[in-house]
Amino acid sequence: MAPPHQRQNPRIRIQIPVFLRGTDALGVDFIELTKTLNISSTGACIASSHILQTEQVIQLTIPTPSPSTAGLVPYETPPISARVLRQESAGDLRLFGLEFVHPLS
């Protein structure tokens, strides 16, 4: 078993736009368009201007291009639930290390 600080899966450095939905530290629901900084099948690092709590579960969805006339492309992906593992400040933004509740397949 890997130590808690060691990643189980390699992360890919890629910026993907995502909608972040959750409740901030004051109990206010929010939705924010942000991006990943890196991602793996089991987690991601995202930037956010909101204050999140460790162990909090948030929802990520990936926006898709404008809907096609045939309706084959959904407006966004199904929500991905993730747990906040850690955070650090980066200027006005905060960076959050997330663990997906269910690994991506």
C-alpha positions, 0 to 999 in steps of 0.5 A, a space after each residue: 500500500 502506498 504512503 498517503 502522500 504518494 500518488 497511486 496514478 500519474 497525473 497529466 498536466 492539462 488544463 481542462 475547463 470545468 464547472 465547480 459546484 459546491 458550498 463554500 466555507 460560509 455555507 453559500 452554494 456556488 457554481 464557478 467556471 474554473 480549470 484543472 491544472 492536472 488530472 489522473 483517473 483518481 483525482 485532479 488539482 483545480 484552481 478556485 476563488 472559493 474557500 473549500 473545506 478539507 474532506 468536503 465533497 464537490 461536483 465537477 462537470 466538463 462543459 461541451 461545445 454548443 449542442 448540435 441540432 441532432 442532440 447527440 452532444 450533451 450540454 455538459 458531462 455527468 457530474 464527477 464527485 470529488 473530495 477535497 484532500 488539500 489546499 494551498 494559496 496562489 495569489 487570489 486563487 486557491 489550489 485544491 487537490 481532489 480525489 474522485 469519489 469514483 475513479 474515472 474509467 
